[in-house]
């Protein structure tokens, strides 16, 4: 009998200790209001991770959703009926216009035309978002269903504002999965951002600026704020006034989020001021490479000592203008490397035997393959972080929005070369490829960035999950959020205080001047009296 106790008790004790040491997992109910395209790609990764933690996820999508499917093993979906959406039908004509502008005009005219297109695009996109918001608020059965679901939190991408307004209406804590807010980078809305070294979105500037560049930066900041105030805010504000309250300012509402999960880190982003409720999860989608499918592995291994180049232009771009693809294919054909090119458009006539065109490729696994020498990329945040994670140098072909800014950050750190569509021809593209392939500093710099990025006490995805659950546990994180957004702009910048102090200063000067004048007058009067007495 004693022998029986000795053999059973240790395992029982071990099981008890293990059971008590594992924290209880209380699954929460999360409503996700995402944005389409590449924004959905990284939101989907967060959703899968939250699902694996035992949380119940409901995703809001529309009848025009492009990437967000109605059925999923990781989430339930609620579909909002709309007439228009941020889908392929909306995006393709805009991309075609941008390509035509880049390829058909001088650099100055192309720049002006591109800015005009961006100014034209954003209101159209926001109109679609406002239609979604109005469709939700008008549907009483839909809103009742959301209220009865008793969600613990809303997770949304503030690039568009439907989720922000819905969270206020449902009185729920809000967590942002964020890089961009309406027309600008997220920090510019939330944190102090001196124009002297914080580059404006789409300005093409770094954190080191000459005087003329600082003038340009100020102009970009002003134009961005003007667009927000004159073009976009009235659209959002009309929805706020009708369904929330006329006292609610949309851009104030934007800043009320409990937590901002930023899709950058300071290996990539320029150093800048930040805030306590900003958590950095740059590269959270990155992971070690898995083995390639056998046919792809055979192709990669056939490259020998020369290695492989991979090319992908992201979620939105399925094809390029014919002349561009011919120039790219011609440059690839002259290289000894093998090329894997993700492209669904027409096959270029000059495609070399060394180039494999595919509809899809395991980008992360290819970037992590030891034979991958270079990544030709459009500069989306997801792809840039995967290149950093795996230490692969980049030749960037920025197409629109933030992509040039992203690539510029890599270029300044010595890990990338940028070639715009307006500059692209066979020779210029080939020259950029050969420089990045054969100058060792590009790979060395990217390997250094990779080491810095990986040297963290906690994985970015785990950090994001912790803070999402933190907000759920504490029903918000108001102690981390500044209340400065409630201040008028002149109070925020202390202009009223400066005016007051200047007024006091000038009043004191006036009083001193007045007292001196009075003293001089009295002294002069006294002297005249004495002089009169002497004359008498």
C-alpha positions as CSV (number, residue, x, y, z in Angstrom):
1,X,0.0,0.0,0.0
2,X,2.7,2.6,0.8
3,X,4.4,1.7,-2.4
4,X,1.2,2.4,-4.3
5,X,0.9,5.9,-2.7
6,X,4.5,6.7,-3.6
7,X,3.9,5.8,-7.3
8,X,0.6,7.8,-7.6
9,X,1.0,10.9,-5.6
10,X,3.9,12.5,-7.5
11,X,2.0,12.4,-10.8
12,X,-1.1,13.8,-9.1
13,X,0.9,16.5,-7.5
14,X,2.5,17.4,-10.8
15,X,-0.9,17.5,-12.6
16,X,-2.3,19.8,-9.8
17,X,0.7,22.1,-10.0
18,X,0.5,22.4,-13.8
19,X,-3.3,23.0,-13.6
20,X,-2.9,25.8,-11.1
21,X,0.0,27.4,-13.0
22,X,-2.0,27.7,-16.2
23,X,-4.0,31.0,-16.2
24,X,-7.7,30.7,-16.7
25,X,-8.8,31.7,-20.2
26,X,-12.0,33.6,-20.2
27,X,-13.0,34.0,-23.9
28,X,-14.3,37.4,-24.8
29,X,-16.7,38.5,-27.5
30,X,-15.1,40.7,-30.1
31,X,-16.7,42.7,-32.9
32,X,-14.3,43.3,-35.8
33,X,-14.9,46.1,-38.3
34,X,-12.1,45.7,-40.9
35,X,-11.0,47.4,-44.1
36,X,-10.6,45.5,-47.4
37,X,-7.5,44.5,-49.3
38,X,-4.1,44.2,-47.7
39,X,-5.6,45.7,-44.5
40,X,-7.8,42.6,-44.2
41,X,-4.8,40.3,-44.7
42,X,-3.2,41.5,-41.5
43,X,-6.5,41.8,-39.6
44,X,-7.2,38.1,-40.5
45,X,-4.0,37.1,-38.8
46,X,-5.1,38.9,-35.6
47,X,-8.5,37.2,-35.8
48,X,-7.0,33.7,-36.1
49,X,-4.7,34.4,-33.1
50,X,-7.6,35.7,-31.0
51,X,-9.7,32.6,-32.0
52,X,-6.9,30.3,-30.9
53,X,-7.0,32.0,-27.5
54,X,-10.7,31.0,-27.1
55,X,-12.3,34.3,-28.1
56,X,-15.5,34.5,-30.1
57,X,-15.1,36.7,-33.1
58,X,-17.8,38.4,-35.2
59,X,-16.7,40.2,-38.4
60,X,-18.7,43.0,-40.0
61,X,-18.6,42.7,-43.8
62,X,-20.8,44.1,-46.7
63,X,-22.5,42.6,-49.7
64,X,-19.7,44.2,-51.7
65,X,-16.9,42.6,-49.7
66,X,-13.9,41.7,-51.8
67,X,-11.6,39.6,-49.5
68,X,-13.8,39.0,-46.5
69,X,-15.7,35.8,-46.9
70,X,-19.1,35.1,-45.3
71,X,-18.1,31.7,-44.0
72,X,-15.0,31.0,-41.9
73,X,-13.9,28.5,-39.2
74,X,-12.4,31.4,-37.2
75,X,-15.3,33.9,-37.1
76,X,-19.0,34.5,-37.5
77,X,-20.0,37.2,-40.0
78,X,-22.7,39.8,-40.2
79,X,-23.3,41.3,-43.7
80,X,-24.5,44.8,-44.3
81,X,-26.3,45.5,-47.5
82,X,-24.8,48.3,-49.6
83,X,-25.0,49.4,-53.2
84,X,-21.2,50.2,-53.6
85,X,-18.1,49.0,-52.0
86,X,-14.3,49.2,-51.7
87,X,-13.9,46.3,-54.1
88,X,-12.1,45.4,-57.3
89,X,-14.6,47.3,-59.4
90,X,-13.8,50.5,-57.4
91,X,-10.1,50.0,-57.3
92,X,-9.2,49.0,-60.9
93,X,-10.1,52.2,-62.7
94,X,-8.2,54.3,-60.1
95,X,-5.1,52.2,-60.5
96,X,-5.4,52.5,-64.3
97,X,-5.5,56.3,-63.9
98,X,-2.5,56.3,-61.7
99,X,-0.5,54.2,-64.1
100,X,-1.5,56.4,-67.0
101,X,-0.4,59.5,-65.1
102,X,3.0,58.0,-64.0
103,X,3.8,56.8,-67.5
104,X,2.5,59.7,-69.6
105,X,3.7,62.9,-68.0
106,X,6.8,64.8,-66.9
107,X,7.8,64.3,-63.3
108,X,6.4,67.7,-62.2
109,X,3.0,67.2,-64.0
110,X,2.8,63.6,-62.8
111,X,3.3,64.7,-59.2
112,X,0.6,67.3,-59.5
113,X,-1.8,64.9,-61.2
114,X,-1.1,62.2,-58.7
115,X,-1.9,64.5,-55.8
116,X,-5.1,65.6,-57.6
117,X,-6.1,61.9,-58.0
118,X,-5.6,61.2,-54.3
119,X,-7.7,64.3,-53.4
120,X,-10.4,62.9,-55.7
121,X,-10.1,59.3,-54.5
122,X,-10.5,59.8,-50.7
123,X,-13.9,61.5,-50.7
124,X,-15.3,58.6,-52.9
125,X,-13.9,56.0,-50.6
126,X,-15.3,57.8,-47.5
127,X,-18.7,58.1,-49.2
128,X,-18.7,54.3,-49.4
129,X,-17.8,54.0,-45.7
130,X,-20.6,56.5,-44.7
131,X,-23.0,54.4,-46.7
132,X,-22.1,51.4,-44.6
133,X,-22.5,53.4,-41.4
134,X,-25.9,54.7,-42.5
135,X,-27.1,51.2,-43.5
136,X,-26.1,49.9,-40.0
137,X,-27.7,52.8,-38.1
138,X,-30.9,52.7,-40.2
139,X,-31.5,49.0,-39.6
140,X,-33.1,48.8,-36.2
141,X,-33.2,45.0,-36.2
142,X,-29.4,45.0,-37.0
143,X,-28.5,47.4,-34.2
144,X,-30.7,45.5,-31.8
145,X,-28.9,42.3,-32.7
146,X,-25.5,44.0,-32.0
147,X,-26.7,45.4,-28.7
148,X,-28.1,42.0,-27.6
149,X,-24.8,40.3,-28.5
150,X,-23.1,42.0,-25.6
151,X,-19.7,42.4,-27.2
152,X,-16.7,43.1,-24.9
153,X,-14.7,45.2,-27.4
154,X,-14.6,46.5,-31.0
155,X,-11.4,45.9,-33.0
156,X,-11.3,48.1,-36.0
157,X,-9.0,49.6,-38.6
158,X,-9.3,53.5,-38.4
159,X,-8.2,54.0,-42.0
160,X,-12.0,54.3,-42.4
161,X,-14.4,55.4,-39.8
162,X,-17.4,53.1,-39.7
163,X,-16.1,51.1,-36.8
164,X,-15.2,54.2,-34.8
165,X,-18.8,55.5,-35.0
166,X,-20.3,52.1,-34.2
167,X,-18.1,51.7,-31.1
168,X,-19.4,55.0,-29.8
169,X,-23.0,54.1,-30.5
170,X,-22.6,50.7,-28.7
171,X,-20.6,52.2,-25.8
172,X,-17.8,49.7,-26.2
173,X,-14.0,49.9,-25.6
174,X,-12.1,50.3,-28.9
175,X,-8.8,48.8,-30.1
176,X,-7.3,50.0,-33.4
177,X,-5.2,47.8,-35.7
178,X,-3.6,50.9,-37.3
179,X,-1.1,52.4,-39.6
180,X,-3.2,55.0,-41.4
181,X,-6.0,57.2,-40.2
182,X,-8.1,58.7,-43.0
183,X,-5.4,60.6,-45.0
184,X,-2.4,60.5,-42.7
185,X,-0.1,58.2,-40.7
186,X,-1.7,57.3,-37.3
187,X,0.9,59.0,-35.1
188,X,0.1,62.4,-36.8
189,X,-3.4,62.3,-35.3
190,X,-2.4,61.0,-31.9
191,X,1.0,62.1,-30.8
192,X,3.0,65.3,-30.8
193,X,4.5,65.6,-34.3
194,X,6.9,68.5,-34.9
195,X,7.0,69.4,-38.6
196,X,10.8,70.0,-38.3
197,X,11.6,66.3,-38.4
198,X,8.3,64.3,-38.7
199,X,7.6,63.9,-42.5
200,X,4.1,64.3,-43.7
201,X,2.3,61.4,-45.4
202,X,3.1,61.2,-49.2
203,X,5.7,63.9,-48.9
204,X,8.6,61.6,-49.8
205,X,10.7,63.1,-47.1
206,X,12.8,61.6,-44.3
207,X,13.4,62.7,-40.7
208,X,16.4,64.7,-41.8
209,X,15.3,67.8,-43.8
210,X,16.9,70.9,-45.3
211,X,15.1,74.2,-45.0
212,X,13.4,73.9,-48.4
213,X,12.3,70.3,-47.5
214,X,10.9,71.6,-44.2
215,X,8.9,74.2,-46.2
216,X,7.6,71.4,-48.4
217,X,6.8,69.3,-45.3
218,X,4.8,72.1,-43.8
219,X,2.8,72.5,-47.0
220,X,2.0,68.8,-47.1
221,X,0.9,68.9,-43.5
222,X,-1.3,71.9,-44.2
223,X,-2.8,70.3,-47.4
224,X,-3.5,67.1,-45.6
225,X,-5.3,68.9,-42.7
226,X,-7.2,71.0,-45.2
227,X,-8.4,67.9,-47.0
228,X,-9.5,66.4,-43.7
229,X,-11.4,69.4,-42.7
230,X,-12.9,70.5,-46.0
231,X,-13.4,67.2,-47.9
232,X,-13.7,64.3,-45.5
233,X,-14.8,65.6,-42.1
234,X,-18.2,66.9,-43.5
235,X,-19.0,63.4,-44.8
236,X,-18.3,61.7,-41.5
237,X,-19.7,64.6,-39.5
238,X,-23.1,64.3,-41.3
239,X,-23.4,60.7,-40.1
240,X,-22.3,61.7,-36.5
241,X,-24.8,64.5,-36.4
242,X,-27.7,62.3,-37.6
243,X,-27.1,59.1,-35.7
244,X,-24.8,60.0,-32.7
245,X,-25.0,63.6,-31.6
246,X,-24.3,67.0,-33.1
247,X,-22.0,67.6,-30.2
248,X,-19.7,64.8,-31.3
249,X,-16.8,65.9,-33.5
250,X,-15.7,63.0,-35.7
251,X,-12.0,63.8,-35.4
252,X,-12.3,64.0,-31.6
253,X,-14.1,60.7,-31.7
254,X,-11.2,59.2,-33.7
255,X,-8.8,59.9,-30.8
256,X,-10.9,58.2,-28.1
257,X,-9.7,54.7,-28.8
258,X,-8.4,52.9,-25.7
259,X,-5.5,51.3,-27.5
260,X,-3.6,51.8,-30.8
261,X,-1.9,48.7,-32.1
262,X,0.6,50.2,-34.5
263,X,1.8,48.0,-37.5
264,X,5.3,49.5,-37.3
265,X,8.4,49.3,-35.0
266,X,11.3,51.7,-34.7
267,X,13.6,49.4,-36.8
268,X,11.4,50.5,-39.6
269,X,9.8,53.8,-38.5
270,X,11.7,57.1,-38.0
271,X,12.2,57.8,-34.3
272,X,9.5,60.2,-33.0
273,X,7.3,61.1,-30.0
274,X,4.6,58.5,-29.1
275,X,1.9,58.0,-26.4
276,X,1.2,55.5,-23.6
277,X,-1.7,53.8,-25.3
278,X,0.3,53.0,-28.5
279,X,1.6,49.4,-28.7
280,X,4.0,48.5,-31.5
281,X,3.4,45.2,-33.3
282,X,5.3,45.8,-36.5
283,X,6.0,42.5,-38.2
284,X,3.4,40.6,-36.2
285,X,2.4,38.6,-39.3
286,X,6.0,37.4,-39.8
287,X,7.1,33.9,-38.9
288,X,9.8,31.4,-39.7
289,X,9.7,30.0,-43.2
290,X,8.1,26.6,-43.9
291,X,9.2,24.1,-46.5
292,X,8.2,25.1,-50.1
293,X,5.9,22.9,-52.2
294,X,8.1,20.4,-54.1
295,X,7.7,21.9,-57.5
296,X,8.6,25.3,-56.2
297,X,11.5,23.9,-54.2
298,X,12.9,22.2,-57.3
299,X,12.7,25.5,-59.3
300,X,14.5,27.3,-56.5
301,X,17.2,24.7,-56.2
302,X,17.8,24.8,-60.0
303,X,19.1,28.4,-59.6
304,X,22.4,27.1,-58.3
305,X,24.8,29.6,-56.8
306,X,23.0,32.5,-58.4
307,X,19.9,32.2,-56.3
308,X,16.4,33.5,-56.7
309,X,14.6,36.8,-57.1
310,X,10.9,37.0,-56.1
311,X,8.5,39.7,-57.2
312,X,5.1,40.6,-55.9
313,X,3.1,43.9,-56.1
314,X,0.6,43.1,-53.4
315,X,-3.1,42.5,-53.0
316,X,-4.6,45.2,-55.2
317,X,-2.4,45.1,-58.2
318,X,-3.2,42.1,-60.4
319,X,-1.7,43.5,-63.6
320,X,0.4,46.4,-64.9
321,X,0.4,48.3,-68.2
322,X,1.7,46.2,-71.1
323,X,4.8,48.3,-71.7
324,X,5.8,48.1,-68.1
325,X,5.6,44.3,-67.9
326,X,7.6,44.0,-71.1
327,X,10.4,46.2,-69.7
328,X,10.4,44.2,-66.4
329,X,10.4,40.8,-68.2
330,X,13.3,42.0,-70.5
331,X,15.4,43.0,-67.5
332,X,14.8,39.7,-65.7
333,X,15.7,37.7,-68.8
334,X,19.2,39.1,-68.8
335,X,20.0,37.9,-65.2
336,X,21.5,34.6,-64.3
337,X,19.2,34.3,-61.3
338,X,15.9,32.5,-61.4
339,X,12.8,34.7,-60.9
340,X,9.4,33.9,-59.3
341,X,6.9,36.6,-60.3
342,X,3.5,36.7,-58.9
343,X,1.4,38.2,-61.7
344,X,-2.1,37.4,-63.1
345,X,-2.0,39.7,-66.2
346,X,-1.1,38.8,-69.8
347,X,2.2,37.0,-70.2
348,X,4.9,39.3,-71.5
349,X,6.3,38.3,-74.9
350,X,9.9,38.9,-73.7
351,X,9.6,36.6,-70.7
352,X,12.9,34.7,-70.2
353,X,13.3,31.0,-69.5
354,X,14.6,31.9,-66.0
355,X,11.3,33.5,-65.0
356,X,8.3,31.6,-63.5
357,X,5.0,33.5,-63.4
358,X,2.5,32.3,-60.8
359,X,-1.0,33.4,-59.7
360,X,0.0,33.0,-56.0
361,X,3.1,32.2,-54.1
362,X,4.1,31.5,-50.4
363,X,5.8,34.9,-50.0
364,X,6.9,34.5,-46.4
365,X,8.4,31.0,-47.1
366,X,10.2,32.2,-50.2
367,X,11.6,35.3,-48.4
368,X,12.9,32.9,-45.7
369,X,14.6,30.5,-48.2
370,X,18.4,30.7,-48.1
371,X,18.6,31.0,-51.9
372,X,16.4,34.1,-52.1
373,X,18.7,37.1,-53.0
374,X,16.3,39.9,-53.6
375,X,12.6,41.0,-53.3
376,X,11.0,43.2,-55.9
377,X,8.1,44.8,-54.0
378,X,5.5,47.6,-54.2
379,X,6.3,48.8,-50.7
380,X,3.2,47.7,-48.7
381,X,3.7,47.6,-45.0
382,X,3.2,43.8,-44.8
383,X,5.8,43.0,-47.4
384,X,8.3,45.5,-46.1
385,X,8.2,43.9,-42.6
386,X,8.5,40.4,-44.1
387,X,11.6,41.5,-46.0
388,X,13.0,43.0,-42.8
389,X,12.2,39.9,-40.7
390,X,14.0,37.6,-43.2
391,X,16.8,40.1,-44.0
392,X,16.2,40.3,-47.8
393,X,17.1,43.5,-49.7
394,X,14.5,45.2,-51.8
395,X,14.1,46.9,-55.1
396,X,10.9,48.9,-54.7
397,X,8.3,49.8,-57.3
398,X,6.0,52.1,-55.4
399,X,2.6,52.5,-57.0
400,X,0.3,54.5,-54.8
401,X,-0.6,55.8,-51.3
402,X,2.0,55.1,-48.6
403,X,4.2,52.8,-50.6
404,X,6.9,55.3,-51.5
405,X,7.1,56.5,-47.9
406,X,7.6,52.9,-46.7
407,X,10.3,52.1,-49.2
408,X,12.0,55.4,-48.4
409,X,12.5,54.3,-44.8
410,X,14.2,51.1,-46.1
411,X,16.3,53.1,-48.6
412,X,17.5,55.5,-45.9
413,X,18.7,52.5,-43.8
414,X,20.6,51.1,-46.8
415,X,18.4,48.1,-47.5
416,X,16.5,49.1,-50.7
417,X,16.6,50.9,-54.0
418,X,13.5,52.7,-55.3
419,X,12.6,53.0,-59.0
420,X,9.3,54.7,-59.9
421,X,7.0,53.8,-62.8
422,X,7.9,57.1,-64.5
423,X,11.6,56.2,-64.4
424,X,11.2,52.5,-65.2
425,X,12.6,51.0,-68.4
426,X,14.6,47.8,-69.1
427,X,18.0,49.5,-68.5
428,X,17.1,51.4,-65.3
429,X,15.3,48.4,-63.8
430,X,18.2,46.1,-64.7
431,X,20.7,48.5,-63.2
432,X,18.8,48.7,-59.9
433,X,18.5,44.9,-59.7
434,X,22.3,44.4,-60.3
435,X,23.3,47.1,-57.8
436,X,21.2,45.5,-55.0
437,X,22.3,42.0,-56.0
438,X,26.1,42.8,-56.2
439,X,26.7,45.5,-53.6
440,X,27.1,43.6,-50.3
441,X,26.0,46.5,-48.1
442,X,22.3,46.1,-49.1
443,X,22.1,42.5,-47.8
444,X,24.3,43.4,-44.8
445,X,22.0,46.3,-43.8
446,X,18.9,44.2,-44.1
447,X,20.5,41.4,-42.1
448,X,21.3,44.0,-39.4
449,X,17.7,45.3,-39.4
450,X,16.5,41.7,-39.1
451,X,18.6,41.1,-36.0
452,X,17.4,44.3,-34.4
453,X,13.7,43.5,-35.3
454,X,14.0,39.9,-33.8
455,X,15.8,41.0,-30.7
456,X,12.6,41.6,-28.6
457,X,11.5,40.2,-25.2
458,X,8.1,39.3,-26.6
459,X,6.8,38.4,-30.1
460,X,4.8,41.3,-31.6
461,X,1.7,39.1,-32.1
462,X,1.8,38.0,-28.4
463,X,2.2,41.6,-27.4
464,X,-0.9,42.5,-29.4
465,X,-2.9,39.7,-27.9
466,X,-1.9,40.6,-24.4
467,X,-3.1,44.2,-24.8
468,X,-6.3,43.4,-26.6
469,X,-7.1,41.0,-23.6
470,X,-6.0,43.7,-21.2
471,X,-8.6,46.1,-22.6
472,X,-11.2,43.4,-22.3
473,X,-10.3,42.6,-18.7
474,X,-10.4,46.2,-17.6
475,X,-13.2,47.3,-19.8
476,X,-11.0,49.9,-21.5
477,X,-7.7,51.6,-20.9
478,X,-8.7,55.2,-20.1
479,X,-5.7,55.6,-17.8
480,X,-3.4,55.4,-20.8
481,X,-5.3,57.8,-23.0
482,X,-4.6,61.5,-23.1
483,X,-7.6,63.9,-22.9
484,X,-5.8,66.5,-25.0
485,X,-8.2,65.9,-27.9
486,X,-10.9,67.7,-25.9
487,X,-8.8,70.9,-25.9
488,X,-9.3,73.6,-28.6
489,X,-6.4,73.7,-31.0
490,X,-5.2,77.1,-29.6
491,X,-5.2,75.7,-26.0
492,X,-3.4,72.5,-27.2
493,X,-0.6,74.6,-28.6
494,X,-0.7,77.0,-25.6
495,X,-1.4,80.0,-28.0
496,X,-3.9,81.4,-25.5
497,X,-1.3,81.2,-22.7
498,X,1.4,82.8,-24.9
499,X,-1.0,85.6,-25.8
500,X,-1.8,86.1,-22.1
501,X,1.8,86.2,-21.1
502,X,2.6,88.6,-24.0
503,X,-0.3,90.8,-22.9
504,X,1.0,90.8,-19.3
505,X,4.5,91.6,-20.6
506,X,3.3,94.5,-22.7
507,X,1.0,95.8,-19.9
508,X,4.0,95.8,-17.5
509,X,6.1,97.6,-20.1
510,X,3.3,100.1,-20.5
511,X,3.0,100.6,-16.7
512,X,6.7,101.0,-16.4
513,X,6.7,103.5,-19.2
514,X,3.8,105.3,-17.7
515,X,5.4,105.4,-14.2
516,X,8.6,106.7,-15.7
517,X,6.7,109.4,-17.6
518,X,4.9,110.4,-14.4
519,X,8.1,110.4,-12.4
520,X,9.8,112.6,-15.0
521,X,6.8,114.9,-15.2
522,X,6.6,115.3,-11.4
523,X,10.4,115.8,-11.2
524,X,10.2,118.4,-13.9
525,X,7.3,120.1,-12.2
526,X,9.1,120.2,-8.9
527,X,12.2,121.6,-10.5
528,X,10.2,124.3,-12.2
529,X,8.7,125.4,-8.8
530,X,12.1,125.5,-7.3
531,X,13.4,127.6,-10.2
532,X,10.4,130.0,-9.8
533,X,11.2,130.4,-6.1
534,X,14.8,131.3,-6.8
535,X,13.7,133.9,-9.3
536,X,11.4,135.5,-6.7
